[in-house]
């Protein structure tokens, strides 16, 4: 099946409703449009559109057939605005009829909301964007913006699809060749997000039309026209954000102009920093000291506000104040507090984020005086000025010759170099000392090609700049960015014939890397671990690059996860009808439709020790490269160890909101992924979470823990007991500890005092839980530690960061109280299999049911232990009578069990954050917010609660696209195989700032012994099925005394044990079977040993892993 028909039909089935393509009736008869609209499978009955003098998109609705004057469409949309006989271009608008502006779909956009917030998302929903130039770069930008959820995207391109375009554009197929690029793109891009209106403009664009958009992006425009359009945008009221960008081979650039006074509302997207105050001096300036719970992140010049300060109440006026001399736990306040009240206790200091106004220069000024360039690679600090000149020279070459330089043509390269030299000679103060002819030659050779990795990378960056322009969220790029990855080129020089096109979909890539290299890409055997957001982008990139698309090539992708709705805003190969299906299978099917030659196998196995029979030695040995697309550190570490063991290159990447990083792990050249690790995240002490919270994170951590204990762990314990009472009680007796006692108490409580047989019982349970959690426990805490309590040193017990609690009094008139009972009773009913009545969600009837609950009066008790030790790891304390208590509990349980009906079972509930109908997040948010209310901590809405309690990783499509583009630029180097460590790049980027930091990887640590040297990449192998003696002698020949040999966790030999000498003449493999009781699978040909050695001076020597081959 051809790509067009196959991919189109595949995507059409992914949507519950297909948007019609609407084409102007008059223009559909023109010769250009005959090629693009005759396919009746891609359009419904044509209808007339609005005129160009109207905004193309006025709301999230399909446009009407009348123009601004109420006449039928037909006035000028494009062409020369001064010509009365201009041809009318066709604009295709796609969208649902009569759909009003929608609120944010939090299930779909939850990960994006975690990055942008609601206000930014609403601004995006109101933004119209034009993208001009629908080659690979334009398609990537459009994809990212449509996934982000802007209001509308208009695709402009006057040219037709060429086979050349298939190297970088995931939308096109061979069947699209000859069609207008914009019209060939619209259907498949529209299907990425039904809430975005996608339209096309396949004819000439006029500057007046730009007024219909908040942002315009040009990916293939000459400098003269760009200056004309930019001037119009810059001077427009309000200014129209203008972005000019292009990728030429392994070179690219971006120019941004958001107008003379663009306001950035949030420069970095980070949460405002805060601190808990411990003291404030009466000085000028005043010294403010904070508790050492967390480091302060203030910087000199920041503005802060104060709240909850006792004593020095003058600071609680909400006035922003400037700080200076900031240190980890203190700062000075530029304020005279000598006449203020004396500080007593308490107080929160919070950073105030200030808007920033930027003045952009128009292109005609900036091109002559670009100012500072945004650097990405400090080893190329002198590169941006040269590329600034090179791209201008290329524009002049195109203007004079009407074509791009031919790949491999030395004459064209010299022509370009001559143009650049002439421009440089007349540059005055801007003249460069060295033009680097070799670099300009490489630039010339690849100038016509749009490479997929470059398009993916720049598509991510530019997509983010458009989001900034439309929302004011994050700091824009000021104003030029130049980038090259010339190190990706093959290390061996190519014959000019290598660059010649082969009339294939890879011709653009061949024009940069040559035909032989393309074959190496196609025959690569690769392994992609994960097919989520990163995985989808990688599969698309690989399909376009031709990775594993040849007869000897193969890509294996594995992912044990299934598709959820929240995936659809980033993982663009999935559609809503795929929800619940295996990610790897759906992604592989979609990728194969991008390139039918893709040799891909999809698996649903988790990669780990338990699947080494699937991913066995032969599998790993046959690989050329491994690419991680994972979302957890443990899985990354395991794959890293496998690649280390089998000496395979590993390309690693990850994203967190607007940030991304890439790491290249290359055998013998770089350190491995596990060689350096981030410090573990700081965990709040257990006593803080359970009794002394001072921020909403503590409250949500506690709420999540209570949810799991009440609704998952306890019902599971009940089922474990009921399914096999004898075995369960025997295990509890044998344990005989505080944990066993707690388990039995919870099971008994659940089946006795808290058992539910009706929905009213569930309401009673939830109401009494409210009383227990938010009233009784607080009363007990206050009774044990009164407000004037002191520590053993005499210091006030309730000093920062502790917050003194206040009990809550339940009221049915407080909807937050009632909603807590509603969520709790419904979830409790599910665990007991009790039907939920229709009236449950009726506030009046629910309130009546709650009023029927009898709430016992609470009296605080003497001698109650409340844990205050921050080092405590458990709230359960051992007791000398645990065994007796356990016996008593078991007897009570037996009596209760006999009263239960046969086959009685509970339904444990696993927390699911992304289903708003299951009341899980309602209950957790209610738990957390009521607890926050106890301690006067600011409450949060359910969405914010979901981010924290659900441990949602913020994610957006732009940073994902950029990361995968960067990795694929490194993949070129891996496949070539001849690059040095200094040619590779690890990257950290933050699109919010924007910041790009690229550096060569760290080489592995080298260990030396005599004339030997090795790194973590080395593995010593000994063949011939040796005996233990032969192995020890083999090591002795290297000057090493092996005093301890282990296989797995079992010691096979230690020189200190005399009886081990009896093992000397036994085969090592037999010792592994007999001593280590190792079951050796039939596919395994060797054993891996850990050997401890000393040198001749009895110094320990850390040697590589030793592999003993026995087959």
Order of alpha helices (4+ residues) and beta strands (2+ residues): alpha-alpha-beta-alpha-beta-alpha-beta-alpha-beta-beta-alpha-beta-beta-beta-beta-beta-beta-beta-beta-beta-beta-alpha-alpha-alpha-alpha-alpha-beta-alpha-alpha-beta-alpha-beta-alpha-beta-alpha-beta-alpha-beta-beta-alpha-alpha-alpha-alpha-alpha-alpha-alpha-alpha-alpha-alpha-alpha-alpha-alpha-beta-beta-beta-beta-beta-alpha-beta-beta-alpha-beta-beta-beta
